[in-house]
Amino acid sequence: MNPFLSTSDTADALQQEARVWLRRLSGGQATQWDAQAFLRWRERSAAHRTAFAEARRQWQALQPAAGELLRSDPALQALLRPARQRPPARRRAFLGAMAGGAVAAAAAGIAVNYPPAQWNADYRTATGEQKSLRLGDSVQVVLNTQTSARRQDGGLELLEGEAAVDLAADLANGRQPFCIAAGSGRSLGAAGRFEVRYLDGRVRVACIDGTVRLEHPGGSRLLQARQQAVYDSASVSDVAAIDAAELSAWRHGELVFRQVPLEKVVREINRYRPGRVLLASQSQRQSAVSGRFAIAHLDAALLQIQRSFDLRASTLPGGLLILA
């Protein structure tokens, strides 16, 4: 299933999709199928073509400003060099074979780091978006930002991102457990609330209320309220205690950090904020951050971070903010 077919055709949504296509086509992993899907998307309407042209224009406007900043900052040159290398020969050959000048222009790349499209997702959310799903009378699932999932018997498969599950207690007796599969494991609950976060190959399963059973090739875990376990393809952790209110703060429009390295804070903010924040200061990457930030006002949070760590901020087109 092509996820773009189910996205509302508002101007903001089309701009988001256009940037995802730019990122996908310039990321070195696109296939001929991707090229054909892109062309179908672009030809759906004049609004689609306009959105892609505007996304490409923003990137072209970004290049001179970014180049000037790079020339004046050797440390930033070193930080960005891997992303600016030429694509592999196979990638260049693929681009040369693709039809349409817009695709060739997309091959130049884009500095804004949008998540890769999940082609077979039934549900997905854009940057900063949350979506509530009612799956029958007893199950409600909330998908957090940059999340994609697909339906499966008895539940959902989380392809990427974060999902919160609320299960009605009064319907628990005799009900089949609701399942969230992610990576190499799956989480099953019959009542209560639990959350599953799947990013960078690691899955965190957190029980907020009730119980949830985690099944993994490396072993099973029974999580009680305010407990979590983490797994990847090779192993699963022991059960650990959590602060459930802080972990679920995103559902109430907040991000909470307690002694978290600044580079991880920036990475998390990038999941919610359109564009991209780039931390170029090597000396501050491990500096500890504690705070409670409103998701709706992340630019204010970034200003606070900038002042707290005496960072210099450079704003470029396309939502790119460099902290150095």
One Martini backbone bead per residue (centre of mass of N, CA, C, O) as a GRO file, in nm:
protein
  324
    1MET     BB    1   0.095   0.036   0.023
    2ASN     BB    2   0.049   0.372  -0.036
    3PRO     BB    3   0.057   0.622   0.198
    4PHE     BB    4  -0.022   0.878   0.018
    5LEU     BB    5  -0.324   0.795  -0.048
    6SER     BB    6  -0.424   0.870   0.273
    7THR     BB    7  -0.358   1.165   0.249
    8SER     BB    8  -0.425   1.470   0.298
    9ASP     BB    9  -0.469   1.759   0.060
   10THR     BB   10  -0.306   1.959   0.205
   11ALA     BB   11  -0.060   2.181   0.196
   12ASP     BB   12   0.108   2.067   0.434
   13ALA     BB   13   0.098   1.769   0.352
   14LEU     BB   14   0.230   1.803   0.072
   15GLN     BB   15   0.495   1.919   0.173
   16GLN     BB   16   0.575   1.675   0.341
   17GLU     BB   17   0.574   1.469   0.109
   18ALA     BB   18   0.781   1.609  -0.072
   19ARG     BB   19   1.016   1.577   0.133
   20VAL     BB   20   1.011   1.275   0.148
   21TRP     BB   21   1.078   1.230  -0.149
   22LEU     BB   22   1.350   1.370  -0.147
   23ARG     BB   23   1.476   1.187   0.061
   24ARG     BB   24   1.432   0.917  -0.080
   25LEU     BB   25   1.573   0.986  -0.364
   26SER     BB   26   1.858   1.081  -0.200
   27GLY     BB   27   1.942   0.812  -0.007
   28GLY     BB   28   2.040   0.545  -0.197
   29GLN     BB   29   1.757   0.334  -0.191
   30ALA     BB   30   1.618   0.365  -0.444
   31THR     BB   31   1.383   0.252  -0.677
   32GLN     BB   32   1.196   0.199  -0.949
   33TRP     BB   33   0.938   0.188  -0.785
   34ASP     BB   34   0.974   0.462  -0.653
   35ALA     BB   35   0.970   0.629  -0.912
   36GLN     BB   36   0.682   0.548  -0.997
   37ALA     BB   37   0.541   0.645  -0.738
   38PHE     BB   38   0.624   0.939  -0.764
   39LEU     BB   39   0.490   0.999  -1.037
   40ARG     BB   40   0.206   0.938  -0.939
   41TRP     BB   41   0.197   1.149  -0.719
   42ARG     BB   42   0.262   1.406  -0.893
   43GLU     BB   43   0.003   1.343  -1.100
   44ARG     BB   44  -0.259   1.386  -0.928
   45SER     BB   45  -0.186   1.707  -0.920
   46ALA     BB   46  -0.110   2.036  -0.915
   47ALA     BB   47  -0.050   2.044  -0.608
   48HIS     BB   48   0.172   1.833  -0.613
   49ARG     BB   49   0.363   1.979  -0.808
   50THR     BB   50   0.390   2.236  -0.638
   51ALA     BB   51   0.507   2.109  -0.379
   52PHE     BB   52   0.765   1.999  -0.511
   53ALA     BB   53   0.871   2.266  -0.624
   54GLU     BB   54   0.897   2.404  -0.345
   55ALA     BB   55   1.091   2.204  -0.214
   56ARG     BB   56   1.313   2.247  -0.425
   57ARG     BB   57   1.345   2.552  -0.384
   58GLN     BB   58   1.436   2.542  -0.089
   59TRP     BB   59   1.692   2.383  -0.144
   60GLN     BB   60   1.823   2.584  -0.342
   61ALA     BB   61   1.822   2.821  -0.130
   62LEU     BB   62   2.004   2.672   0.082
   63GLN     BB   63   2.286   2.631  -0.047
   64PRO     BB   64   2.430   2.912  -0.022
   65ALA     BB   65   2.402   2.941   0.287
   66ALA     BB   66   2.542   2.675   0.360
   67GLY     BB   67   2.810   2.734   0.218
   68GLU     BB   68   2.889   2.982   0.386
   69LEU     BB   69   2.889   2.838   0.659
   70LEU     BB   70   3.102   2.627   0.590
   71ARG     BB   71   3.339   2.822   0.518
   72SER     BB   72   3.324   2.950   0.832
   73ASP     BB   73   3.311   2.626   0.947
   74PRO     BB   74   3.515   2.362   0.999
   75ALA     BB   75   3.352   2.184   1.198
   76LEU     BB   76   3.102   2.161   1.012
   77GLN     BB   77   3.241   2.029   0.776
   78ALA     BB   78   3.310   1.764   0.925
   79LEU     BB   79   3.017   1.687   1.008
   80LEU     BB   80   2.894   1.696   0.691
   81ARG     BB   81   3.066   1.527   0.491
   82PRO     BB   82   2.917   1.249   0.464
   83ALA     BB   83   2.646   1.388   0.340
   84ARG     BB   84   2.827   1.520   0.076
   85GLN     BB   85   2.879   1.287  -0.073
   86ARG     BB   86   2.884   1.099  -0.327
   87PRO     BB   87   2.710   0.888  -0.483
   88PRO     BB   88   2.693   0.597  -0.592
   89ALA     BB   89   2.710   0.461  -0.899
   90ARG     BB   90   2.436   0.316  -0.893
   91ARG     BB   91   2.277   0.571  -0.818
   92ARG     BB   92   2.352   0.744  -1.067
   93ALA     BB   93   2.233   0.550  -1.277
   94PHE     BB   94   1.944   0.559  -1.178
   95LEU     BB   95   1.900   0.864  -1.218
   96GLY     BB   96   1.964   0.869  -1.527
   97ALA     BB   97   1.703   0.675  -1.591
   98MET     BB   98   1.513   0.881  -1.502
   99ALA     BB   99   1.225   1.050  -1.530
  100GLY     BB  100   1.253   1.372  -1.505
  101GLY     BB  101   1.369   1.668  -1.365
  102ALA     BB  102   1.277   1.641  -1.067
  103VAL     BB  103   1.439   1.389  -0.994
  104ALA     BB  104   1.721   1.499  -1.050
  105ALA     BB  105   1.698   1.728  -0.843
  106ALA     BB  106   1.659   1.541  -0.592
  107ALA     BB  107   1.957   1.419  -0.599
  108ALA     BB  108   2.099   1.651  -0.437
  109GLY     BB  109   1.931   1.670  -0.187
  110ILE     BB  110   1.862   1.706   0.180
  111ALA     BB  111   1.890   1.854   0.502
  112VAL     BB  112   1.627   1.745   0.584
  113ASN     BB  113   1.520   1.503   0.832
  114TYR     BB  114   1.321   1.274   0.712
  115PRO     BB  115   1.140   1.012   0.722
  116PRO     BB  116   1.094   0.722   0.596
  117ALA     BB  117   0.900   0.562   0.399
  118GLN     BB  118   0.611   0.342   0.437
  119TRP     BB  119   0.474   0.153   0.193
  120ASN     BB  120   0.294  -0.070   0.392
  121ALA     BB  121   0.115   0.131   0.539
  122ASP     BB  122  -0.194   0.205   0.704
  123TYR     BB  123  -0.042   0.394   0.912
  124ARG     BB  124   0.041   0.751   0.960
  125THR     BB  125   0.277   1.005   1.069
  126ALA     BB  126   0.382   1.308   1.097
  127THR     BB  127   0.548   1.563   1.191
  128GLY     BB  128   0.383   1.631   1.499
  129GLU     BB  129   0.184   1.395   1.477
  130GLN     BB  130  -0.133   1.265   1.593
  131LYS     BB  131  -0.313   0.940   1.616
  132SER     BB  132  -0.640   0.804   1.648
  133LEU     BB  133  -0.748   0.463   1.714
  134ARG     BB  134  -1.041   0.264   1.659
  135LEU     BB  135  -1.040  -0.091   1.762
  136GLY     BB  136  -1.315  -0.108   1.845
  137ASP     BB  137  -1.459  -0.105   2.170
  138SER     BB  138  -1.163  -0.176   2.343
  139VAL     BB  139  -0.959  -0.017   2.138
  140GLN     BB  140  -0.692   0.226   2.173
  141VAL     BB  141  -0.477   0.409   1.946
  142VAL     BB  142  -0.172   0.601   1.968
  143LEU     BB  143   0.007   0.789   1.740
  144ASN     BB  144   0.297   0.917   1.699
  145THR     BB  145   0.537   1.062   1.571
  146GLN     BB  146   0.674   0.915   1.311
  147THR     BB  147   0.450   0.683   1.236
  148SER     BB  148   0.416   0.328   1.151
  149ALA     BB  149   0.143   0.101   1.050
  150ARG     BB  150  -0.009  -0.231   1.051
  151ARG     BB  151  -0.226  -0.461   1.001
  152GLN     BB  152  -0.328  -0.740   1.213
  153ASP     BB  153  -0.399  -1.009   1.365
  154GLY     BB  154  -0.483  -0.882   1.683
  155GLY     BB  155  -0.350  -0.601   1.556
  156LEU     BB  156  -0.019  -0.458   1.529
  157GLU     BB  157   0.241  -0.326   1.324
  158LEU     BB  158   0.539  -0.173   1.409
  159LEU     BB  159   0.760  -0.006   1.196
  160GLU     BB  160   0.761   0.291   1.335
  161GLY     BB  161   0.793   0.436   1.650
  162GLU     BB  162   0.483   0.519   1.840
  163ALA     BB  163   0.262   0.344   2.079
  164ALA     BB  164  -0.061   0.365   2.238
  165VAL     BB  165  -0.251   0.149   2.464
  166ASP     BB  166  -0.607   0.114   2.523
  167LEU     BB  167  -0.782  -0.101   2.757
  168ALA     BB  168  -1.075  -0.223   2.840
  169ALA     BB  169  -1.163  -0.367   3.140
  170ASP     BB  170  -1.473  -0.465   3.093
  171LEU     BB  171  -1.353  -0.660   2.831
  172ALA     BB  172  -1.133  -0.876   2.927
  173ASN     BB  173  -1.306  -1.112   2.952
  174GLY     BB  174  -1.232  -1.342   2.698
  175ARG     BB  175  -1.012  -1.181   2.559
  176GLN     BB  176  -0.801  -1.120   2.328
  177PRO     BB  177  -0.506  -1.020   2.298
  178PHE     BB  178  -0.336  -0.740   2.230
  179CYS     BB  179  -0.110  -0.673   1.951
  180ILE     BB  180   0.240  -0.564   1.932
  181ALA     BB  181   0.451  -0.558   1.669
  182ALA     BB  182   0.826  -0.541   1.694
  183GLY     BB  183   1.035  -0.668   1.524
  184SER     BB  184   1.131  -0.957   1.727
  185GLY     BB  185   0.861  -0.877   1.881
  186ARG     BB  186   0.589  -0.894   2.133
  187SER     BB  187   0.286  -0.734   2.265
  188LEU     BB  188   0.052  -0.829   2.536
  189GLY     BB  189  -0.292  -0.721   2.605
  190ALA     BB  190  -0.615  -0.703   2.798
  191ALA     BB  191  -0.542  -0.466   3.007
  192GLY     BB  192  -0.494  -0.132   3.002
  193ARG     BB  193  -0.158   0.016   2.959
  194PHE     BB  194   0.061   0.062   2.669
  195GLU     BB  195   0.398   0.099   2.527
  196VAL     BB  196   0.560   0.142   2.196
  197ARG     BB  197   0.909   0.174   2.093
  198TYR     BB  198   1.054   0.216   1.748
  199LEU     BB  199   1.408   0.274   1.727
  200ASP     BB  200   1.698   0.194   1.587
  201GLY     BB  201   1.630  -0.128   1.655
  202ARG     BB  202   1.470  -0.045   1.918
  203VAL     BB  203   1.263  -0.171   2.192
  204ARG     BB  204   1.006  -0.025   2.396
  205VAL     BB  205   0.832  -0.158   2.681
  206ALA     BB  206   0.545  -0.011   2.850
  207CYS     BB  207   0.381  -0.024   3.159
  208ILE     BB  208   0.122   0.169   3.298
  209ASP     BB  209  -0.125  -0.044   3.313
  210GLY     BB  210  -0.136  -0.341   3.442
  211THR     BB  211  -0.051  -0.581   3.184
  212VAL     BB  212   0.238  -0.719   2.998
  213ARG     BB  213   0.350  -0.933   2.735
  214LEU     BB  214   0.676  -1.031   2.643
  215GLU     BB  215   0.790  -1.157   2.325
  216HIS     BB  216   1.103  -1.338   2.270
  217PRO     BB  217   1.366  -1.527   2.168
  218GLY     BB  218   1.519  -1.444   2.455
  219GLY     BB  219   1.236  -1.408   2.598
  220SER     BB  220   1.015  -1.346   2.866
  221ARG     BB  221   0.791  -1.077   2.988
  222LEU     BB  222   0.636  -0.947   3.285
  223LEU     BB  223   0.452  -0.653   3.304
  224GLN     BB  224   0.398  -0.407   3.518
  225ALA     BB  225   0.325  -0.139   3.656
  226ARG     BB  226   0.591   0.064   3.596
  227GLN     BB  227   0.725  -0.104   3.349
  228GLN     BB  228   1.020  -0.224   3.160
  229ALA     BB  229   1.149  -0.321   2.829
  230VAL     BB  230   1.434  -0.410   2.617
  231TYR     BB  231   1.490  -0.462   2.256
  232ASP     BB  232   1.635  -0.663   2.005
  233SER     BB  233   1.742  -0.902   1.785
  234ALA     BB  234   1.929  -1.046   2.029
  235SER     BB  235   1.784  -0.908   2.291
  236VAL     BB  236   1.665  -0.889   2.641
  237SER     BB  237   1.580  -0.727   2.907
  238ASP     BB  238   1.521  -0.643   3.201
  239VAL     BB  239   1.325  -0.536   3.440
  240ALA     BB  240   1.211  -0.191   3.483
  241ALA     BB  241   1.168   0.103   3.623
  242ILE     BB  242   0.925   0.377   3.596
  243ASP     BB  243   0.803   0.694   3.487
  244ALA     BB  244   0.500   0.711   3.353
  245ALA     BB  245   0.439   1.015   3.323
  246GLU     BB  246   0.696   1.091   3.163
  247LEU     BB  247   0.677   0.883   2.931
  248SER     BB  248   0.363   0.998   2.861
  249ALA     BB  249   0.382   1.314   2.797
  250TRP     BB  250   0.317   1.322   2.486
  251ARG     BB  251   0.000   1.290   2.528
  252HIS     BB  252   0.019   1.604   2.668
  253GLY     BB  253   0.242   1.786   2.509
  254GLU     BB  254   0.524   1.660   2.621
  255LEU     BB  255   0.874   1.690   2.720
  256VAL     BB  256   1.088   1.481   2.925
  257PHE     BB  257   1.396   1.559   3.101
  258ARG     BB  258   1.667   1.365   3.278
  259GLN     BB  259   1.979   1.377   3.228
  260VAL     BB  260   2.015   1.435   2.914
  261PRO     BB  261   2.178   1.437   2.646
  262LEU     BB  262   2.177   1.675   2.409
  263GLU     BB  263   2.182   1.492   2.154
  264LYS     BB  264   1.915   1.341   2.240
  265VAL     BB  265   1.731   1.583   2.255
  266VAL     BB  266   1.759   1.671   1.961
  267ARG     BB  267   1.660   1.406   1.838
  268GLU     BB  268   1.374   1.427   1.964
  269ILE     BB  269   1.290   1.701   1.848
  270ASN     BB  270   1.309   1.605   1.545
  271ARG     BB  271   1.040   1.433   1.562
  272TYR     BB  272   0.847   1.712   1.605
  273ARG     BB  273   1.010   1.906   1.415
  274PRO     BB  274   1.018   2.080   1.156
  275GLY     BB  275   1.292   1.989   1.009
  276ARG     BB  276   1.623   2.075   1.154
  277VAL     BB  277   1.850   1.994   1.414
  278LEU     BB  278   2.197   2.093   1.449
  279LEU     BB  279   2.469   1.967   1.637
  280ALA     BB  280   2.801   2.122   1.627
  281SER     BB  281   2.879   2.090   1.927
  282GLN     BB  282   3.103   1.882   2.072
  283SER     BB  283   3.125   1.987   2.380
  284GLN     BB  284   2.782   1.955   2.424
  285ARG     BB  285   2.666   1.665   2.369
  286GLN     BB  286   2.689   1.557   2.694
  287SER     BB  287   2.511   1.751   2.810
  288ALA     BB  288   2.286   1.799   3.059
  289VAL     BB  289   1.924   1.761   3.052
  290SER     BB  290   1.657   1.946   3.216
  291GLY     BB  291   1.301   1.919   3.139
  292ARG     BB  292   0.988   2.087   3.031
  293PHE     BB  293   0.835   2.058   2.708
  294ALA     BB  294   0.651   2.200   2.461
  295ILE     BB  295   0.562   2.085   2.157
  296ALA     BB  296   0.427   2.362   2.049
  297HIS     BB  297   0.726   2.508   2.171
  298LEU     BB  298   1.026   2.429   2.058
  299ASP     BB  299   1.165   2.699   1.998
  300ALA     BB  300   1.172   2.785   2.295
  301ALA     BB  301   1.344   2.545   2.388
  302LEU     BB  302   1.588   2.610   2.206
  303LEU     BB  303   1.647   2.886   2.330
  304GLN     BB  304   1.706   2.778   2.610
  305ILE     BB  305   1.940   2.595   2.526
  306GLN     BB  306   2.118   2.807   2.399
  307ARG     BB  307   2.156   2.975   2.664
  308SER     BB  308   2.254   2.747   2.862
  309PHE     BB  309   2.510   2.667   2.639
  310ASP     BB  310   2.622   2.893   2.463
  311LEU     BB  311   2.488   2.908   2.173
  312ARG     BB  312   2.494   2.924   1.823
  313ALA     BB  313   2.248   3.043   1.595
  314SER     BB  314   2.144   2.907   1.269
  315THR     BB  315   1.923   3.008   1.014
  316LEU     BB  316   1.763   2.816   0.759
  317PRO     BB  317   1.620   2.703   0.515
  318GLY     BB  318   1.380   2.446   0.582
  319GLY     BB  319   1.422   2.440   0.912
  320LEU     BB  320   1.724   2.497   0.968
  321LEU     BB  321   1.914   2.440   1.275
  322ILE     BB  322   2.221   2.567   1.407
  323LEU     BB  323   2.426   2.447   1.677
  324ALA     BB  324   2.757   2.605   1.797
   0.00000   0.00000   0.00000
